[in-house]
Amino acid sequence: MATIRLAVMTERKTSQEAAAENARSATKVIEEIKALKIEARDVRTVAVTVAPVFGEEKDASGRVVKRTVTGYRALNSLEIR
C-alpha cells in the first residue's frame, strides 16, 4: 500500500483569515481526492497549524534588531492511503 502526504498552506494578514481560507482550500483538495474514487476512510488530516510569519529588520552588520509579525500561515497536512 502506498501513502501520500501533502499539505495545503495559506498566508493571510490575520490568523482567522489564514485558518478560514486554508480550511476552504483543504476541503476542495479532499473533494478532488474523493472524486478519484479514493474512499473517505483512506484520507485523513494529520495536522492543522496556524503560526505567525515574521519580518526581520537588520542592522548594517546583518544582525536582526527587530522582528515583527507580518501575517499568519495556516497549514493543513493530509495523508492519503
C-alpha positions as CSV (number, residue, x, y, z in Angstrom):
1,M,0.0,0.0,0.0
2,A,1.3,3.5,-0.9
3,T,0.9,6.5,1.3
4,I,1.0,10.1,0.0
5,R,1.4,13.1,2.3
6,L,0.6,16.6,1.2
7,A,-0.2,19.9,2.7
8,V,-2.3,22.9,2.0
9,M,-0.7,26.2,3.0
10,T,-2.3,29.7,3.2
11,E,-0.8,33.0,4.3
12,R,-3.0,36.0,5.2
13,K,-2.8,39.1,7.4
14,T,-4.8,37.6,10.3
15,S,-4.8,34.2,11.8
16,Q,-8.6,34.0,11.4
17,E,-8.3,34.8,7.6
18,A,-5.5,32.3,7.2
19,A,-7.3,29.5,9.0
20,A,-10.6,30.1,7.2
21,E,-9.1,30.2,3.7
22,N,-7.0,27.2,4.5
23,A,-10.0,25.2,5.6
24,R,-11.8,26.1,2.4
25,S,-8.8,25.1,0.3
26,A,-8.2,21.8,2.2
27,T,-11.9,20.9,1.7
28,K,-11.6,21.4,-2.0
29,V,-8.5,19.2,-2.2
30,I,-10.2,16.5,-0.2
31,E,-13.3,16.7,-2.5
32,E,-11.0,16.2,-5.5
33,I,-9.3,13.3,-3.9
34,K,-12.6,11.6,-3.2
35,A,-13.6,12.3,-6.9
36,L,-10.7,10.0,-7.8
37,K,-12.7,7.1,-6.1
38,I,-10.4,7.2,-3.0
39,E,-12.6,6.3,0.0
40,A,-13.1,8.8,2.8
41,R,-11.6,6.3,5.3
42,D,-8.3,6.5,3.3
43,V,-8.0,10.3,3.6
44,R,-7.1,11.8,7.0
45,T,-5.9,15.1,8.4
46,V,-2.6,14.6,10.1
47,A,-2.1,18.1,11.5
48,V,-3.6,21.6,11.4
49,T,-1.5,24.6,12.5
50,V,-1.6,28.4,12.4
51,A,1.6,30.3,13.1
52,P,2.8,33.9,12.8
53,V,5.1,34.9,9.9
54,F,7.8,37.3,10.9
55,G,9.6,40.0,9.1
56,E,13.1,41.0,10.2
57,E,14.9,44.3,10.3
58,K,18.7,44.0,10.3
59,D,21.4,46.5,11.1
60,A,24.4,47.2,8.9
61,S,26.3,44.1,10.0
62,G,23.3,41.9,9.2
63,R,22.2,41.2,12.8
64,V,18.5,41.1,13.4
65,V,17.5,44.1,15.5
66,K,13.7,43.8,15.2
67,R,11.2,41.1,14.4
68,T,7.6,41.9,13.6
69,V,4.6,39.8,12.7
70,T,3.8,40.4,9.1
71,G,0.9,37.8,8.8
72,Y,-0.1,34.3,9.6
73,R,0.4,30.9,7.9
74,A,-2.1,28.1,8.2
75,L,-1.1,24.6,7.2
76,N,-3.3,21.5,6.9
77,S,-1.4,18.3,6.4
78,L,-3.2,15.3,4.8
79,E,-2.4,11.7,4.4
80,I,-3.9,9.5,1.6
81,R,-3.6,5.7,1.6
